[in-house]
Amino acid sequence: MPVEHIKLVLETTLGKSIADATNEEIYAALINIVQGLAANKNKIPHGRKLYYISAEFLIGKLLSNNMINLGIFDDVRDLLKEYGKDITDIEELELEPSLGNGGLGRLAACFLDSLATLGLSGDGIGLNYHFGLFKQTFKNNLQTEIPDHWLSPLGWLTRTGEGYDVIMAGKKYHSTMYDLYVTGYKGRANKLHLFDLDTVDDTLIADGIGFNKKKISKNLTLCLYPDDSDDDGRKLRIYQQYFMVSNAAHLIIEESLSRGSDLHDLFDYAVIQINDTHPTMVIPELIRQLGEHGINMTEAIDIVSKCCAYTNHTILAEALEKWPLSYLEEIVPQLVPIIEVLDNRIRRKFNDEKVAIIDSNDTVHMARLDIHYTYSTNGVASLHTEILKNSELKDFYNLYPEKFNNKTNGITYRRWLLQANPELADYIAKKIGPGFIRYSEELSDFEVYLNQEDTLNDLLTIKKVKKTQLADYLLKTRNITVDTESIFDMQTKRLHEYKRQQLNLLWVIKRYLEIKQGLIPKRKVTVFFGAKAAPAYTIAKDIIHAIIVISKIIDADPVASKYLQVVMVDNYNVTLAEKMIPACEFSEQISLASKEASGTGNMKYMLNGAVTIGTEDGANVEIHNFVGDKNIYIFGMQSDEVIKAYEKGSYNSKSYYKKDPVLKKAVDFLVGKEAMSLGNKENLKRLYDELLNKDWFMTFPDFSEYCKVREKAYEDYEDREAFAKKCGINIARAGFFSSDRTIKEYNNDIWHLEAN
Ligand code: 26V
């Protein structure tokens, strides 16, 4: 759209000149313009349409992203500037929709972007949580959760006239569907459908993030992942999941009928991707609804199995969902006879308790239901898929080898490069042209420029610019001062013991103690953490506490603080990630090998020129293969060693603690005088005991090698040119990790959609 036209539309929408409009008015007008442009690109599909059902969509702020994708961002920014308006001030008005926890939800958002970019027809289906994932603040060095009410009248969601009746526990609930457009980069537009109930009452959330879990009509879509530490909480999750998939099934049937399906051929019109096990009930629900349309059970099972595909995102046993049959009998009795038929068929066919859907304790295993009754089961990185096939889901792989496939995750370049790091994106585009934005494999053309000293210097300059921007932002928003001459080392992700933020912290303590002994490092390091802990996850919260306490001890030390700083940023979310990742120099991806299914933060950091310090886990393995030994710092046990150690049950953390005096000192520091005088005895002691008596995620065996590679990484950093080259190689070889590539693979192997 030519800039004069944008100006005309903007002023017509505003009803006044840009100069006279408030930022709010401009924001509202821009939403309007984007929606208009997107509506024109929302075309009826040819052939099959994808429905991506997910409990999470971590879409982040949408204004800039949409304007970039629609090709109007630069013009709008420049136009506003002419009238003294700053696009970043307008972006600030947008509240981030935190409709997700972490990687799973962000992946769903990247996938929607890539689908639309590739011209594929694929809508997202989820829930319109009134409160996103809690906002995190720190009080008394502890995480506190505050409600995140993100919905505002000034937003992207449109209330549609659509809605369906959903019966739960014998009661009828009528849903309302809210839609927002998902724009593709120079591509089509699809939709994200978020279902809700009109009766939900936001005032139920009064004190903290707790609420009455029994009033389903008032609390159903109140928040993402209600606390499941009691029965009511677990039941509420079932209500949410059923509500999501029942609406999804209605929508899918309705749209397919309107496009000419007679439902016997539903698989020619619809393909459903089940994102982790949360949407699993779509299988029996769709069978049930097909029954209402006159299709018999045998045929319905066949149709549904040909429509649905399942993605597994974790091997952590505690995250594989299982529901007591009695809960389902209470909430969704209409599904129980169907699930029983599905289970009986499997029992008759295989006569093997290990693969049964309803086990002998009357527990329903959702992942098993998925694998039996979908035509595809995929993992999200090659190591993860291999582990699923060879250990975690081995019994199922033996039954259905043809169903198992890998789809290594990816990220959208539009948000994680163009939007987050326009300086780097523009620079690359100047060298190799803008093709890489859409065809990520072209990024490799950048590599030849890394032989030129100028390019290396320019990369260092861009990194410095991003570090300075982050420093300014942290000062402005959090009153945190960081030294941009220091090394920026970051670990940002959900807080979980398997991700091992505690290992990073033990390194910090070790370095602190060394400085105290007079071992002065060449350069200061700033270690950034960004992580939310699940509200009921005690040890994760203890780890946050320990990080904050150690950070304060270092800050208070006049010598140590010259060489070391720990910054625990509060409320890490997509918006903050966009500011932090481009400023990072070393990316910590240090999960215990075999535990991180893929990781996607690792890819975002790589694309922005950070060098990974990591274990051979998840997609790190593939990153390692692409960049080679020289451009990544790998350490730690291999996944097969870890798997064997678990099988044997032989791991004993105390023996490592006793053998390694450096490790012992660092661990002891957690309960030493300094830490205890500032921190809470209860939290620190619990963490100490956990590490010493259990250390389930084996931090101790990896500690000494971790310290070694980290020291080596910092030493190598001092050869600035050589370091810049490593950064450059990480960028140039990130092409594989575009979600466009991932989506192409899903489409070629699983979905078979036609582009239009
Ligand atoms: C588990 C739980 C446990 C209780 C609280 C609520 C909740 C919500 C979701 C889950 C499943 C977590 C699965 C997940 O997020 N997996 C991540 O998926 C990413 C995208 O594939 C992948 O990069 C990460 O490695 C994987 O941890």
Residues whose N, C-alpha, C, O or C-beta is under 5 A from the ligand:
A	BS01	26V	G103 L104 L107 Y225 H313 T314 A319 V380 E596 A597 S598 G599 T600
